[in-house]
């Protein structure tokens, strides 16, 4: 699962990309902080996914409240995409491995062209990390074996 405050761009890009890379073998989720959620998927994120040939169908911002309730899907990994969310992370079902992969938010004052460039660069950087994560996941087989690798990927 990928977490960012508004769940409008960064975490949505990461989850959509992981769904594409992992196929049916990996389930990917995204969420944001309650009270900070955007009204809709960022149009820039939608455009970048479309240009990359990745579906944005069904993507909509949501907070983490439904993902921490009893019966929620158990996550292997929770990757936070920003250093400060404004609230502490909840206790996730299944005690997943956690890591911080910091990606700056799209700047609201930037032009759409600048935001498209930022989002495209973010997608490519996420792609490199997620390709490695998928390869390591397929090799290791168990999430606990990937703890250090997951955190090391933050430096790539």
LUMZADREN-179862 format. One record per residue (C-alpha): x, y, z. Coordinates in steps of 0.2 Angstrom, whole numbers, padded with zeros to 4 digits, always signed. Example, Ala and Ser with C-alpha at 12.3 -4.5 7.8 and 13.67 -1.06 7.14 Angstrom:
% LUMZADREN-179862
+0062-0022+0039+0068-0005+0036
This chain:
% LUMZADREN-179862
+0000+0000+0000+0006+0018-0004+0002+0032+0007+0002+0051+0004-0008+0065+0012-0021+0069-0001-0020+0052-0011-0022+0062-0027-0006+0059-0037+0009+0051-0029+0001+0036-0020-0011+0034-0035+0003+0034-0047+0013+0021-0037-0002+0009-0034-0007+0010-0053+0010+0007-0058+0013-0008-0046-0004-0015-0052+0003-0014-0070+0020-0022-0066+0014-0035-0054-0001-0041-0063-0013-0053-0054+0001-0058-0042+0002-0042-0033-0013-0032-0026-0009-0013-0024-0018+0000-0014-0017+0018-0010-0024+0029+0003-0022+0046+0011-0024+0055+0028-0042+0057+0035-0047+0075+0033-0034+0079+0020-0041+0069+0005-0043+0077-0012-0060+0077-0021-0053+0068-0036-0038+0060-0044-0026+0074-0050-0029+0077-0068-0010+0078-0070-0009+0060-0063-0023+0054-0074-0014+0062-0090+0003+0054-0085-0004+0037-0082-0014+0038-0099+0002+0043-0108+0011+0028-0100-0003+0016-0106-0008+0013-0088-0026+0013-0083-0033+0026-0071-0050+0018-0071-0058+0017-0054-0044+0027-0046-0051+0039-0033-0044+0047-0017-0048+0038-0001-0042+0039+0017-0035+0025+0027-0050+0022+0038-0057+0008+0028-0040-0001+0027-0037-0002+0046-0054-0009+0051-0057-0027+0055-0058-0038+0039-0048-0025+0029-0035-0033+0017-0019-0037+0025-0004-0028+0018+0013-0035+0016+0021-0017+0014+0016+0001+0018+0026+0013+0009+0024+0031+0014+0028+0044+0000+0031+0059+0011+0040+0062+0027+0027+0072+0036+0008+0067+0035+0002+0078+0049-0004+0062+0059+0004+0047+0065+0001+0031+0054-0012+0019+0061-0009+0001+0066-0011-0008+0050-0018-0026+0050-0005-0039+0048+0009-0029+0054+0016-0025+0037+0034-0020+0034+0035-0001+0032+0046+0011+0023+0048+0029+0018+0051+0033-0001+0050+0052-0001+0043+0061-0016+0039+0079-0016+0021+0084-0020+0016+0092-0036+0018+0111-0033+0000+0119-0035+0008+0135-0041+0017+0127-0055+0011+0127-0073+0002+0112-0079+0017+0109-0090+0029+0109-0075+0017+0098-0066+0017+0085-0080+0036+0085-0080+0037+0082-0062+0023+0069-0062+0032+0060-0077+0049+0060-0068+0040+0053-0052+0032+0039-0062+0049+0034-0070+0058+0035-0053+0044+0025-0045+0045+0012-0060+0063+0009-0056+0060+0006-0038+0044-0005-0041+0052-0016-0054+0066-0020-0042+0053-0023-0028+0043-0035-0039+0059-0044-0044+0064-0046-0026+0047-0051-0021+0046-0064-0034+0063-0071-0029+0061-0070-0010+0043-0075-0009+0041-0069+0009+0038-0051+0013+0049-0052+0029+0064-0057+0019+0062-0040+0010+0063-0028+0025+0080-0021+0022+0078-0021+0003+0062-0011+0004+0070+0002+0014+0086+0002+0003+0075+0006-0012+0072+0023-0004+0089+0028-0009+0087+0023-0028
